[in-house]
Amino acid sequence: MDFSDLTGRRQSVRSYTDSPVENWKIDALIEAVRLAPSACNSQPWKLIIIEDQQKKNAVAQATYSKLVSFNKFAVQAPVIAILTIERTQMISQIGGHLKDREFPLIDIGIAAAHFCLQAADLGLGTCMVGWFDEDAVREIVGIPERKRIGLLITLGYSADETLRPKLRKPRDKMCSFNSYFTRG
């Protein structure tokens, strides 16, 4: 499909079937993340694919609690991907410090977008999850204590293929030309 159709189809999925995700599709997702651009080509991420259902369920359960229940859908997803934030190259670190920019956070956002758009192109659904117990996920997956987990992405086949309307700001509220302020 063309890119406009792809961006129109991609949506956050919060209800999954129990159909497994084919290995060749997982391979395509890994390649999409591998090819994502990053500051100074530092690729400051590690992608961890959780397919083992016991481990995946434990990670999913670390995304909600009795008080915060909005991520309970994560247990339905047959796969959860984890993006950790890895050390960047020295030039990227210096540039980030001098410019007061968190390049690794920008970079994993780009990598996650590649993952989600590739998934949509393959007929899969995703949802980026930023609310989780980082220490619990780190322990379940064996991520070293010094590593940060940027985000989780649920992955699978959507239980509902209906495309929801995209509620977005109008163009004139999110874009201007040649100046921050829109001329009026």
Disulfide bonds with the S-S distance in Angstrom:
none
